[in-house]
Amino acid sequence: MSVIGKSEIRKDVRLKVTGKAVYIDDLSFPEMLWVKVVRSPLPHGLIKRFNPSSALAVQGIVSVLTYKDIPGTNVVPIVLMDQPLLAEKVVRYIGEPIALIAGEDRQAIEEGAREIDIEFEKLPPILDPLMAMKEDSPKIYGKDNIFSHHRIRRGNIRQGFEECDLVVENRYTTSYQEHAYIETQGVIAVPYEGRMKIYGSLQCPFYVQHAVSSVLGLPYSQIEVIQTTTGGAFGGKEDVPSLVASQAALVAFHTKRPAKLIYTREEDVESMSKRHPAVIDYKSGVTKEGYLKAVQVKYVLNAGAYSTLSPIVLWRGTVHAVGPYKCPNVKVDSYAVATNTVPCGAFRGFGMPQITFAIESQMDELANRLHIDPIEFRLRNILRKGDRTVTGHLIKESMELEKTLKKASQIGWKREREISNGYKKRGMGIACNYYGVGLGAGGRHLAKAGAWVSVLSDGSVNFAVGTTEMGQGMETVLSQILANELGVKYERVSMVPTATTQVPDSGPTVASRATVMSGNALIKAARPIKKSIMEVASKMLKSPISKVKLADGYATSGTKRIGLDEVIDKCFQQRKIMSSQGWYKAPYTSWNKATGQGKPYFVYSTGTNLAEVEVNTLTGEVTVKRIIAVHDVGKVINPQTAAGQVEGGVLQGIGYALFEDMAPAGGKILNTNFSTYILPTAKDAPEIVSNFIEDPYPQGPFGAKGLGEQPIIGVAPAVINAIFDATGVRIRDLPATPEKIIAELNSHHPTFIPLGRR
């Protein structure tokens, strides 16, 4: 493997560091209109009157559109088909779109939006998911407020707890987390010869194609979606661009002019999806020897006003609700609940950071109560090859959590508490995680990917895939996979921009699936071309095909070698197949909805995080000194991009653990920009030690599994466990702000006087 495992330079690095990359707001088209969304100021209400006449009188305003102007269906298709593109009679959250105003420039649409006359009748909002679940609670849709309910049933939960020597039961809560991508949501819709072209900052072009087709009432064949350079996503550009693109497309459809819609940061934060807040009731039982015997979980997600991706986020959290551990008796019930708050959707980790916080806090508390070292306690319970998960999935391959745990321990685990100052306490915490790669049984119908490969006569290579590059390094990794498969030099391989006209529907770029799915599709596409090259090289080298090898731009056989450019030129002369398509579908998965048993994912990535923290007991401030992150990813294609994924995930996880506090008042998000929504910066970055365990997955491209989402999942619980180790107080409500830590310290040590009160 001449290219696999090497830190090749990222394909997009030069364009981005020189500022030459073209983002959506850099694009412009002749006669282009600007678009603004008119939004609800209420969390719940009736639209009694809508009068656009004053807005239309503003100079530069071209059009004001409402749901009445939608030629197709007023639904943004995601999962449950419940979210309207534009509100008709009822608004259900602050920021819900009501109308679109289009004008010649930004100033005109801002002024026009202020002139629109809307009268509302206020309705009582439901803001708490636990209140919304009660039978006597008002119903947001005139029906049950529960969008989705998943479950796991294994063994006998009552008997399991009766056989336990220790039972620990706690409630855990988590807040919203904002994606904080550098580039906000943005789309340009361009009508062209009866077709609609969509250019956008997005993750999932085929989702957008489906949505625009539904709203405009046009066939897929007339909707072309082209991804522009995307300035970050983290899940926030999975479902939401379907809404944004349909808004721009509706304006372009009616005006017959290009329409540009770029959200402001405040608008983006207020109205776009977030990580779901969660309430988790967790009960764990163990024997005195330290073996899990029974686990019962109630996992509630605040979905917001519309379901979007909540049923799928919830399902993943359900599958992983006991963590990477064996347990014979399990009962899990999880719910995605409707409230009059901003709809929540995909975010890196996809429902797992919330539940893993609860799992690993419980594991830490159990170990502490039993006086067993936290690493030893986990080693007694972790999944290994030959074990079954709590869903009954028999693990047969690529499961090396034990190695990640032992490696993290070897690098940095020490139990003594270093005290740098009398009021500054040091602590260490550990957390394990595992992550089902791909969409799993819940998204089986989308679990496929297409690819196209074309070797050109000069020996350079173009390829296209249906998954997208959004900063995670996919273009680089896939280029390495293809270069290795064909034997060409990495520098000779280029990816064309992702567009719905290049390859068949390849599903979304989510769930850490791009490397496995698109990588395998590329290998399949390359095989007919490789066969052509091998046949010609065999004749040119006068050697049997079985002895010919392709690598580093050469065809070799023993001591003989010839440049691939020369071989490829000969292939073209002989009119060999030099362009081909590949198709890959995910391995078998299964799920029994009634019992939560089956094989929900085809393979799992695993990892261990170890956190070292320092807690200032006078102020409650936490400084993360070091994070050790050890991940089992099958095979590392590019060590540098893999380390980058880990470093980014670690910093996001620290933000989730300590800083990112978004508490809406009356359904309204108050901190809608980065001066009030606190994110970790470079100064908050600890020493990050990343390490990888390679246990190749036989069905992955060169043994690779997914990595993108795993790095964030275990960080917050490792930090929280380290805070407990340092101070003896347990934080069960994320984020662990200084105020919460001081409150816990005071409740445990009532004579303690914080510095601020002296």
C-alpha positions in Angstrom: 0.0 0.0 0.0 2.2 2.8 -1.3 -0.2 5.7 -0.5 -2.4 4.3 2.3 -1.2 5.3 5.7 0.8 8.3 4.6 0.1 12.0 5.5 -0.4 13.2 2.0 -1.0 17.0 1.7 -4.7 17.8 1.7 -6.2 18.4 -1.7 -8.0 21.6 -0.7 -5.2 23.1 1.4 -3.8 25.6 -1.0 -7.1 27.1 -2.1 -8.2 27.5 1.5 -5.0 28.9 3.0 -4.5 31.4 0.1 -8.1 32.5 0.2 -8.8 31.4 -3.4 -11.5 28.9 -2.4 -14.9 30.1 -3.7 -17.7 29.9 -1.1 -21.4 30.5 -1.8 -21.4 34.1 -0.8 -18.5 34.7 -3.3 -20.8 33.7 -6.2 -22.9 36.1 -8.2 -25.1 35.7 -11.3 -26.6 38.3 -13.7 -29.9 39.8 -12.6 -29.6 38.0 -9.2 -32.1 38.8 -6.5 -31.5 38.8 -2.8 -33.8 36.9 -0.5 -34.8 37.3 3.2 -37.0 35.1 5.3 -39.8 36.8 7.3 -40.0 34.8 10.6 -42.3 34.3 13.5 -41.5 36.4 16.7 -43.7 34.0 18.7 -43.1 30.4 19.9 -46.8 29.6 19.3 -49.5 31.5 17.6 -52.1 31.9 14.9 -51.5 34.1 11.9 -54.6 36.3 11.8 -53.5 38.8 9.1 -50.7 39.0 6.6 -50.4 42.2 4.5 -47.4 42.7 2.3 -48.5 45.9 0.5 -46.2 48.2 2.4 -43.3 46.0 1.8 -44.0 45.8 -1.9 -44.0 49.6 -2.1 -40.4 49.7 -0.9 -38.0 50.6 -3.7 -36.1 47.6 -5.0 -38.6 45.0 -3.7 -39.6 42.5 -6.4 -41.7 39.9 -4.7 -43.2 38.7 -1.5 -44.2 35.0 -1.4 -46.2 32.9 1.1 -47.3 29.3 1.3 -50.0 30.2 -1.3 -47.3 30.6 -3.9 -45.9 27.1 -3.6 -46.6 25.2 -6.8 -45.8 21.8 -5.2 -46.2 20.6 -1.7 -45.7 22.8 1.3 -43.6 20.3 3.1 -39.8 20.0 3.6 -39.3 16.2 3.2 -37.0 14.7 5.8 -38.5 11.8 7.9 -42.0 12.4 9.1 -43.0 15.0 6.5 -44.4 17.4 9.1 -42.5 20.6 8.5 -43.9 23.2 6.2 -41.7 25.3 4.0 -43.7 28.4 5.0 -46.2 28.5 7.9 -49.8 28.6 6.8 -52.1 29.4 9.8 -50.0 28.4 12.8 -46.5 29.3 13.9 -44.8 26.8 16.3 -41.4 28.3 17.2 -39.6 31.6 17.2 -37.9 31.9 13.9 -40.3 29.8 11.9 -40.5 31.0 8.2 -43.7 32.7 7.2 -42.8 34.5 4.0 -40.0 35.2 1.5 -39.1 38.7 0.4 -37.0 39.2 -2.7 -35.3 42.4 -3.8 -32.5 43.9 -5.9 -30.1 44.3 -2.9 -29.7 43.5 0.8 -30.7 46.9 1.9 -34.0 46.7 0.1 -35.0 43.3 1.5 -34.1 44.4 5.1 -36.3 47.5 4.8 -39.0 45.6 3.1 -39.1 42.9 5.8 -39.6 45.6 8.4 -42.7 46.9 6.5 -44.6 43.6 6.3 -47.7 43.8 8.5 -48.5 40.6 10.3 -51.1 40.2 13.1 -50.8 37.2 15.5 -53.0 35.6 18.1 -50.8 34.2 20.9 -51.2 30.6 21.9 -49.7 29.1 25.1 -46.3 27.5 24.2 -45.1 24.1 25.5 -41.4 24.5 26.1 -40.5 21.5 28.4 -40.4 18.0 26.8 -41.3 16.3 30.1 -44.4 18.5 30.4 -45.2 17.8 26.8 -45.2 14.1 27.4 -47.9 14.3 30.0 -51.3 13.0 28.9 -53.1 16.2 30.0 -50.6 18.5 28.2 -51.8 20.6 25.3 -51.1 19.0 22.0 -49.0 20.9 19.5 -50.5 19.1 16.6 -53.8 18.1 18.1 -52.3 14.6 18.8 -49.6 12.9 20.8 -46.5 15.2 21.4 -44.2 12.2 20.9 -42.6 12.1 17.5 -40.9 8.8 18.0 -40.5 6.1 20.6 -37.7 3.4 20.5 -37.0 0.6 22.9 -34.6 -2.2 23.8 -35.8 -5.3 25.8 -33.3 -7.9 26.8 -33.4 -10.4 29.7 -35.5 -9.8 32.8 -34.9 -6.3 34.1 -36.7 -6.8 37.4 -34.9 -10.0 38.2 -31.6 -8.4 37.1 -31.9 -5.6 39.6 -32.8 -8.0 42.4 -29.6 -9.9 41.8 -27.5 -6.7 42.0 -25.3 -5.9 45.0 -25.2 -2.2 44.1 -27.7 -0.1 42.2 -27.1 3.6 41.2 -29.9 5.8 39.8 -29.5 9.3 38.6 -31.0 12.0 36.3 -28.7 13.7 33.7 -29.5 16.7 31.6 -27.8 18.4 28.7 -28.4 21.7 26.9 -28.4 22.8 23.2 -25.1 22.9 21.3 -24.7 25.2 18.4 -22.8 23.9 15.4 -20.8 27.2 15.1 -19.6 26.4 11.5 -17.6 29.3 10.2 -19.8 29.8 7.1 -23.6 30.3 7.7 -26.3 28.6 5.7 -26.3 29.9 2.1 -27.8 28.9 -1.3 -28.2 30.4 -4.8 -31.0 29.0 -7.0 -30.6 29.6 -10.7 -33.4 28.9 -13.2 -31.9 27.7 -16.4 -33.8 26.4 -19.5 -36.7 25.0 -17.6 -34.3 23.5 -15.0 -33.4 24.6 -11.5 -29.7 24.7 -10.5 -29.0 24.9 -6.8 -25.6 26.0 -5.6 -25.1 25.7 -1.9 -23.1 25.2 1.3 -24.4 21.7 2.2 -23.7 18.1 3.2 -26.4 16.1 1.4 -27.1 17.2 -2.2 -29.6 14.4 -2.8 -31.7 15.5 0.2 -31.8 19.0 -1.3 -32.8 17.7 -4.7 -35.7 15.8 -3.2 -36.9 18.8 -1.2 -36.8 21.3 -4.1 -38.5 18.8 -6.4 -41.3 18.4 -3.8 -41.8 22.1 -3.2 -41.7 23.2 -6.9 -43.5 20.1 -8.2 -40.7 19.4 -10.7 -39.2 16.0 -11.4 -35.7 15.2 -10.0 -34.3 15.3 -13.5 -34.9 19.1 -13.7 -33.2 19.8 -10.3 -29.4 19.9 -10.3 -27.7 20.4 -6.9 -24.0 21.5 -6.9 -22.1 21.7 -3.6 -19.9 24.7 -3.4 -16.8 24.9 -1.1 -18.4 24.4 2.4 -17.1 26.2 5.4 -17.9 23.6 8.0 -21.1 21.7 8.8 -20.8 19.2 11.7 -24.3 17.9 10.9 -25.9 21.3 10.7 -25.9 21.2 6.9 -27.6 17.8 6.6 -31.3 18.5 6.9 -31.4 22.3 7.1 -30.2 23.1 3.5 -33.3 21.4 2.2 -35.3 24.2 3.8 -32.9 27.0 2.7 -32.6 25.7 -0.8 -36.3 25.4 -1.3 -36.8 29.0 -0.1 -34.4 30.3 -2.7 -35.7 28.0 -5.4 -39.3 29.2 -4.8 -38.2 32.8 -5.4 -36.2 31.8 -8.5 -39.1 29.8 -9.8 -41.6 32.7 -9.6 -39.2 35.6 -10.7 -37.3 33.6 -13.3 -34.2 35.2 -11.9 -31.3 33.8 -9.8 -32.1 34.1 -6.1 -29.4 34.3 -3.4 -30.2 33.5 0.3 -27.4 33.9 2.9 -28.4 33.7 6.5 -26.9 36.2 9.0 -25.2 34.6 12.1 -28.0 35.7 14.4 -30.7 34.3 12.0 -28.7 31.1 11.7 -28.3 30.6 15.4 -31.9 31.5 16.2 -33.6 29.3 13.6 -31.3 26.5 12.6 -31.0 23.1 14.1 -29.0 22.3 17.3 -27.9 19.4 19.2 -30.9 18.1 21.1 -31.2 18.9 24.8 -31.8 15.7 26.7 -33.2 14.4 30.0 -31.8 10.9 30.9 -33.0 8.8 33.8 -30.3 6.1 34.2 -30.4 3.2 36.6 -27.4 0.7 36.7 -26.9 -2.4 38.8 -23.7 -4.4 39.4 -22.5 -7.3 41.4 -19.9 -6.7 44.1 -17.3 -8.1 41.8 -17.9 -5.2 39.4 -20.0 -6.8 36.6 -23.0 -5.1 35.1 -26.1 -7.0 35.7 -29.0 -4.6 34.8 -29.4 -1.3 33.1 -32.7 0.7 32.8 -32.8 3.9 30.7 -35.4 6.6 29.9 -33.9 8.9 27.3 -35.9 12.0 26.3 -34.8 14.3 23.5 -36.4 17.8 23.1 -37.0 17.6 19.3 -38.5 21.1 18.9 -41.5 22.1 16.9 -40.9 19.7 14.0 -39.4 16.2 13.8 -36.7 16.8 11.2 -34.1 14.1 12.0 -35.1 13.5 15.6 -36.4 9.9 15.1 -33.1 8.9 13.6 -31.0 10.7 16.2 -33.0 9.1 18.9 -32.6 5.6 17.3 -28.9 5.8 17.3 -28.8 7.0 20.9 -31.1 4.1 21.8 -28.9 1.4 20.1 -25.9 2.7 22.1 -27.7 3.4 25.3 -25.7 1.0 27.4 -22.4 1.9 25.8 -19.8 -0.6 24.7 -20.5 -2.9 27.5 -22.1 -6.3 28.1 -25.2 -6.5 30.2 -27.7 -9.4 30.4 -30.8 -7.4 31.5 -31.7 -4.2 29.7 -34.7 -2.0 29.4 -34.4 1.2 27.3 -37.2 3.5 26.4 -36.4 6.7 24.4 -38.6 9.5 23.2 -38.3 12.4 20.8 -40.8 15.0 22.0 -42.4 18.0 20.3 -42.1 21.4 21.9 -42.6 25.0 20.8 -38.8 25.5 20.4 -36.4 25.5 17.5 -36.3 22.1 15.7 -33.2 20.1 16.5 -31.4 17.8 14.1 -28.1 16.3 13.3 -24.9 17.2 15.1 -21.6 15.4 15.2 -22.1 12.3 17.3 -25.8 12.2 16.5 -27.5 11.6 19.8 -24.5 9.9 21.4 -22.7 12.6 23.3 -25.9 13.1 25.4 -26.4 9.4 26.3 -22.6 8.7 26.6 -22.4 11.5 29.2 -24.9 9.5 31.3 -23.4 6.1 30.6 -19.8 7.0 31.5 -20.9 9.1 34.5 -22.7 6.0 35.8 -19.8 3.7 35.1 -17.5 6.1 37.0 -19.8 6.3 40.0 -20.3 2.5 40.1 -16.5 2.0 40.1 -16.1 4.6 42.8 -18.7 3.1 45.0 -17.2 -0.4 44.6 -13.7 1.0 45.2 -12.5 -0.5 41.9 -10.2 1.4 39.6 -12.3 3.0 36.8 -10.2 1.4 34.1 -10.3 -2.0 35.7 -14.0 -1.7 36.1 -14.5 -1.0 32.4 -12.1 -3.8 31.4 -14.4 -6.2 33.3 -17.4 -5.1 31.2 -16.3 -4.0 27.8 -17.3 -5.7 24.5 -14.8 -7.9 22.8 -14.9 -10.1 19.7 -17.2 -13.0 20.4 -19.5 -10.9 22.7 -23.0 -9.8 22.0 -24.2 -6.2 22.3 -27.3 -5.4 24.3 -29.2 -5.6 21.0 -28.0 -9.2 20.5 -25.4 -8.3 17.8 -22.6 -10.9 17.8 -19.3 -9.0 17.4 -17.1 -11.0 15.0 -14.5 -8.5 13.7 -12.7 -5.2 14.2 -13.5 -4.6 17.9 -10.4 -3.4 19.8 -11.8 -1.2 22.6 -9.7 -3.1 25.1 -6.5 -2.0 23.3 -7.7 1.6 23.2 -8.4 1.5 27.0 -5.1 -0.1 27.8 -3.2 2.3 25.5 -4.8 5.3 27.1 -3.9 4.0 30.5 -0.4 3.3 29.5 0.1 6.9 28.1 -1.3 8.8 31.0 -3.3 7.2 33.8 -2.1 7.9 37.3 -4.2 8.0 40.4 -2.4 10.4 42.6 -3.9 13.9 42.6 -1.3 16.6 41.9 -2.0 19.8 43.8 -0.5 22.9 42.1 -2.0 25.2 44.8 -4.1 24.8 47.9 -7.3 25.7 46.1 -6.5 24.3 42.7 -7.2 20.6 42.5 -6.0 18.2 39.8 -8.1 15.2 38.6 -8.2 12.5 35.9 -11.2 11.0 34.2 -11.8 8.2 31.7 -14.6 7.5 29.3 -15.1 4.8 26.6 -17.4 4.9 23.6 -18.3 3.0 20.5 -20.0 4.2 17.3 -21.9 2.2 14.7 -20.5 3.2 11.4 -23.0 4.2 8.6 -26.7 4.7 8.7 -27.5 1.3 10.2 -30.7 -0.6 9.9 -32.7 2.5 10.6 -31.5 4.1 7.3 -30.9 0.9 5.3 -32.7 2.2 2.2 -30.2 5.0 2.0 -27.1 2.9 2.7 -25.6 2.9 -0.8 -23.0 5.0 -2.7 -22.0 5.6 -6.3 -18.7 6.6 -7.8 -17.4 7.5 -11.3 -13.7 7.2 -12.2 -12.1 8.4 -15.5 -8.4 8.0 -16.3 -7.4 10.5 -18.9 -4.9 10.0 -21.8 -2.1 11.9 -20.0 -2.3 9.6 -17.0 -4.2 12.0 -14.7 -7.4 10.8 -13.0 -10.8 12.4 -12.3 -13.4 10.9 -9.9 -16.8 11.9 -8.7 -18.7 10.7 -5.6 -22.1 11.5 -4.1 -20.6 12.3 -0.6 -19.3 15.8 0.1 -16.1 17.4 1.4 -16.9 19.9 4.1 -13.5 20.3 5.8 -13.2 16.8 7.2 -10.7 15.6 4.6 -12.8 13.2 2.6 -11.4 14.4 -0.8 -7.9 13.7 0.4 -8.7 10.2 1.9 -10.7 9.1 -1.2 -7.9 10.4 -3.5 -5.5 8.2 -1.6 -7.7 5.2 -1.8 -8.1 5.6 -5.6 -4.4 6.4 -6.2 -3.5 3.2 -4.3 -6.0 1.1 -6.1 -4.9 2.2 -9.6 -1.2 2.6 -8.7 -1.0 6.2 -9.9 0.6 9.0 -7.9 -1.6 10.8 -5.4 -0.9 14.2 -7.1 -2.4 12.9 -10.3 -5.9 12.3 -8.8 -8.6 15.0 -8.6 -12.1 15.0 -7.3 -14.7 16.9 -9.3 -17.3 19.0 -7.4 -20.1 16.9 -5.9 -23.3 17.3 -7.9 -26.4 15.3 -8.3 -25.8 14.9 -12.1 -22.4 13.2 -11.6 -23.4 10.0 -9.8 -26.6 8.2 -8.7 -28.2 9.1 -5.3 -25.5 8.1 -2.8 -27.2 8.9 0.4 -26.1 11.6 2.9 -22.6 12.5 4.0 -23.2 11.7 7.6 -22.7 8.9 10.2 -18.9 8.6 9.5 -19.8 6.7 6.3 -18.0 8.6 3.5 -14.7 6.6 3.7 -16.3 3.2 3.8 -19.1 3.8 1.4 -17.5 6.1 -1.2 -14.2 4.4 -0.8 -15.6 1.0 -1.6 -17.6 2.5 -4.5 -14.4 4.0 -5.9 -12.5 0.7 -5.7 -15.3 -1.0 -7.6 -15.3 1.7 -10.2 -11.6 1.4 -10.6 -11.5 -2.3 -11.2 -12.4 -2.4 -14.9 -9.9 0.4 -15.6 -7.2 -1.4 -13.5 -7.9 -4.6 -15.5 -7.2 -2.6 -18.8 -4.0 -1.2 -17.4 -2.8 -4.6 -16.1 -3.5 -6.3 -19.4 -1.5 -3.7 -21.4 1.3 -3.5 -18.8 1.6 -7.3 -18.9 2.2 -7.2 -22.6 4.6 -4.3 -22.5 6.6 -5.9 -19.6 6.3 -9.3 -21.3 5.3 -10.7 -18.0 2.2 -12.7 -16.7 -0.5 -10.4 -15.3 -0.2 -12.2 -11.9 3.3 -10.8 -11.5 2.5 -7.2 -12.5 2.2 -4.7 -9.7 0.9 -1.1 -10.0 2.3 1.5 -7.5 3.8 5.0 -7.3 3.1 5.7 -11.0 4.8 2.6 -12.3 4.0 -0.9 -13.5 6.6 -3.4 -12.3 7.4 -7.1 -12.7 10.5 -8.3 -10.9 13.3 -5.9 -11.9 11.4 -4.6 -14.9 9.3 -1.4 -14.7 7.6 1.0 -17.0 5.9 4.4 -16.3 2.1 4.2 -16.0 1.7 7.3 -18.2 3.2 5.3 -21.0 1.0 2.3 -20.2 -2.1 4.5 -20.1 -1.3 6.1 -23.4 -1.1 2.6 -24.9 -4.5 1.7 -23.3 -6.0 4.7 -25.2 -4.4 3.7 -28.4 -6.0 0.2 -28.0 -9.4 1.8 -27.0 -9.5 0.1 -23.6 -12.1 0.9 -20.9 -10.6 3.8 -19.1 -13.8 5.2 -17.5 -16.2 3.3 -15.2 -18.8 3.6 -12.5 -19.0 1.8 -9.2 -21.8 1.0 -6.8 -21.6 -0.1 -3.2 -24.3 -1.0 -0.8 -23.8 -1.5 2.9 -23.6 -5.0 4.4 -26.6 -6.6 6.0 -28.2 -5.0 9.1 -31.5 -5.7 10.9 -33.7 -4.4 13.7 -36.8 -5.6 15.5 -38.6 -2.4 16.6 -40.7 -4.2 19.2 -37.7 -5.6 21.1 -34.7 -3.6 20.0 -32.9 -6.7 19.0 -30.9 -7.2 15.8 -27.7 -6.2 14.0 -28.2 -2.5 13.9 -24.8 -1.6 12.3 -22.3 -3.6 10.2 -19.3 -2.5 12.2 -18.3 -0.3 15.2 -15.5 2.2 15.7 -14.4 2.4 19.3 -12.3 4.8 21.5 -11.2 5.8 24.9 -10.7 9.4 26.2 -8.6 10.3 29.2 -8.9 13.8 30.6 -6.6 15.6 33.0 -8.1 18.8 34.5 -7.4 21.4 37.1 -10.3 22.9 39.0 -10.1 26.3 40.8 -12.3 25.7 43.8 -12.5 29.4 44.5 -14.0 30.3 41.1 -15.3 27.0 39.8 -13.3 27.4 36.7 -12.0 24.2 35.0 -8.8 24.1 32.9 -8.4 21.0 30.8 -4.7 20.3 30.8 -4.5 17.2 28.6 -6.8 14.9 26.6 -5.5 11.5 25.5 -7.6 10.1 22.7 -7.1 6.6 21.5 -9.3 5.3 18.7 -9.8 2.0 16.9 -10.5 3.0 13.3 -9.7 -0.2 11.4 -7.0 1.4 9.2 -5.7 4.9 9.2 -5.7 6.2 5.6 -4.1 9.6 6.4 -2.5 10.0 9.8 -2.5 13.8 9.6 -6.2 14.2 8.7 -7.1 11.5 11.3 -5.3 13.5 14.0 -7.0 16.6 12.8 -10.4 14.9 13.2 -9.5 14.0 16.8 -8.2 17.4 17.7 -11.3 19.1 16.3 -13.6 16.7 18.0 -11.8 17.1 21.3 -12.1 20.9 21.3 -15.8 20.6 20.4 -16.2 18.1 23.2 -14.6 20.4 25.7 -17.0 23.2 24.6 -19.9 20.8 25.2 -18.6 19.9 28.6 -17.7 23.3 30.0 -18.6 26.4 27.9 -21.5 26.1 25.5 -24.5 27.1 27.4 -27.6 28.0 25.5 -30.7 28.5 27.7 -33.6 30.0 25.8 -36.0 32.3 27.7 -39.7 31.7 26.7 -38.5 29.7 23.6 -36.2 32.5 22.4 -32.5 31.9 22.1 -30.8 35.0 23.6 -27.2 34.4 22.8 -27.3 34.4 19.0 -23.7 35.4 18.2 -20.2 34.4 19.2 -19.8 37.2 21.6 -22.4 35.8 23.9 -22.4 32.1 22.9 -19.1 31.0 24.5 -16.9 28.7 22.4 -13.5 27.2 23.3 -10.7 29.0 21.6 -7.1 28.2 20.9 -6.3 29.4 24.4 -8.6 26.7 25.8 -7.1 23.9 23.8 -5.2 21.4 26.0 -2.4 19.2 25.1 -4.0 16.6 22.8 -2.4 13.2 22.5 -4.0 11.2 19.6 -3.2 7.6 19.1 -4.7 5.0 16.8 -5.3 1.2 17.1 -5.5 -0.5 13.7 -7.6 -3.7 13.5 -8.5 -3.7 9.8 -12.2 -4.1 9.0 -12.2 -6.7 6.2 -15.0 -5.1 4.2 -13.6 -1.5 4.5 -11.4 0.1 1.9 -8.0 -1.2 2.8 -9.4 -2.0 6.2 -10.7 1.5 7.1 -13.7 2.2 9.3 -15.3 5.6 10.1 -13.7 8.2 12.3 -15.5 11.6 11.8 -17.9 11.6 14.7 -16.3 9.4 17.2 -13.7 11.9 18.5 -16.3 14.2 20.2 -18.4 11.5 21.9 -16.4 10.6 25.0 -14.7 13.9 25.7 -17.4 15.5 27.9 -17.9 12.5 30.3 -14.1 12.1 30.6 -13.8 15.8 31.7 -16.8 15.5 34.1 -15.3 12.4 35.6 -12.0 14.2 36.0 -13.8 17.1 37.8 -15.2 14.5 40.2 -11.8 13.0 40.7 -10.4 16.5 41.6 -13.2 17.8 43.8 -15.5 14.9 44.8 -18.5 16.6 43.3 -20.5 15.1 40.5 -21.9 17.4 37.7 -25.0 15.9 36.1 -26.2 18.8 34.1 -24.1 19.9 31.1 -22.3 22.2 30.6 -20.3 22.2 33.8 -20.1 26.0 34.2 -18.3 27.6 37.1 -21.6 28.5 38.7 -22.7 24.9 38.8 -19.4 23.7 40.2 -19.4 26.3 42.9 -23.0 25.4 43.8 -22.0 21.7 44.1 -18.9 22.6 46.1 -21.0 24.7 48.5 -23.7 22.0 48.9 -20.9 19.5 49.8 -18.8 21.9 51.9 -21.2 24.4 53.4 -18.4 26.2 55.3 -16.5 26.9 52.1 -16.6 30.6 51.1 -15.9 31.4 47.5 -13.4 34.2 46.8 -16.1 36.4 45.3 -18.0 36.6 48.7 -15.0 37.6 50.8 
